[in-house]
Amino acid sequence: MNDVAGHAWPDPEVAIGHLPTPASEQGQAAASGRSAAQVVQRRVQVPVVRPMTRQDWPEALRDMAEPLNDGRIYDRDLFGLADAPSEVLAALDRRAHIRSGALERRRFV
């Protein structure tokens, strides 16, 4: 088979016929008494991220304040964060008994 420039290329069916296939490799392994595949079993530990609970939020917010104060968060990443604290504070303001200190300060479980 020749291309436009006249270069000779091998017939694709002949070239593919020379490639080893999984079936031929398994046959060779069986003929030699070896296994074509080795089965290995082992336990793997996968870390699971536990969802935050309401009790985790105050600490998470305090942890977020430190890199914000130190400038370790890029300005481009602040656009998505900018409105969320305002929404939280507005929700707290709607619960005046919490913001005014009328309730004894304690942790609810």
Secondary structure, DSSP 8 states (H G I E B T S, - for coil): -B-TT--B---HHHHHHTS--HHHHHHHHHHTT--SS----------------GGGHHHHHHHHHHHHHHT-S-HHHHTTTSHHHHHHHHHHHTSHHHHTT-S------
